Amino acid sequence: MYRPGADKPSGQAEADETDDDESEQSADAVLGADDKVDLREDEASAKVQAVLDRLDDELVGLTAVKLRIREIAALLTVDRARARFGLSASKPSLHMSFTGAPGTGKTTVALRMAEILHALGYLRVPKVHAVTREDLVGQFIGHTAPKTKEAIAKAAGGVLFIDEAYYLFRPENERDYGQEAIEILLQEMESERGSLVVIFAGYEDRMETFFSANPGLSSRVAHHIEFEDYAKSELVAIAELMLARDDYQFSPEAEKAFDEYLDRRLAMPRFANARSVRNALERTRLRQANRLVAAKGAVSRDDLMLISEEDVRGSRVFDDAADDSPAEGKDAADEA
């Protein structure tokens, strides 16, 4: 489940590399056969557990996703311990695929994954550079290679996050330059192994088609992680957390109205999970502000915090016509 602010990179991720350097130096020491390594302590000294705990705090739910991230972190922690004993510990492929609808926490997990990989010494910096097709593919001959290489350079030492990656591949257009970007990515994913991690993201069915058509990419992606849509109860909790963060709260009647709002909105097209909830609440706050100002009276602290049933039911989603025929050309940002 999404937590407020979870999709924003933290400045802390860029800082304090001195401690990391010290932990890496200790990890490089060769141990004897009679020595032992406390893996929990090793995780703690590398600040991995702190990142995992933060992920738990930011994303309540998504149990399967968090389990996969913990498994990856555990594998890398063990590999690091093996290296300290002089055992074989070749660098694993860390390129990933995140599949799921918008608003399910993919960007947040990418940010935390970058921090974990940096803490364990697999990345130079804990950063994520997010791009889409337009950042990689040019419109004329000779334009794509420089754009793609520029994006790779910006992500160097960290994570390159390619959202809606399947738009790179357009086989129906023989003059499309997306394939050139894919070939450059393939070269970099292999040559930069250990210093650049690429995460491909998008809807599951389209990503399957994308990888099927580009087996070279598929063979280089070691981890495929699925992000499921949130249940309605989780969406309600997301809304309450977002409101609490900004010192708002539903009245009991407003809470029931929002529950009904979700029933209606989920039956409409282009719902984007936590992103749609956030957009809906922003519209609700606008209606609350308009209601308070229109009343032309003094307001209390409680008045400023309370979201009323009227504020929620002012949404177009409660218009019967909106249920049957949502406005064309509108996306999830406009549902309220």
Secondary structure, DSSP 8 states (H G I E B T S, - for coil): -B-TTTTS--GGGGS-HHHHHHHHHHHHS---TT----HHHHHHHTTHHHHHHHHHHHBSS-HHHHHHHHHHHHHHHHHHHHHHTT---------EEEEE-TTSSHHHHHHHHHHHHHHTTS-SS--EEEE-HHHH--SSTTTHHHHHHHHHHHHTTSEEEEETGGGG--TT-TT--HHHHHHHHHHHHHHTTTT-EEEEEE-HHHHHHHHHH-HHHHTT--EEEEE----HHHHHHHHHHHHHHTT-EE-HHHHHHHHHHHHHHHTSS---HHHHHHHHHHHHHHHHHHHHHHHTS---HHHHHEE-HHHHHTSGGGSHHHHHS--TT--GGG--
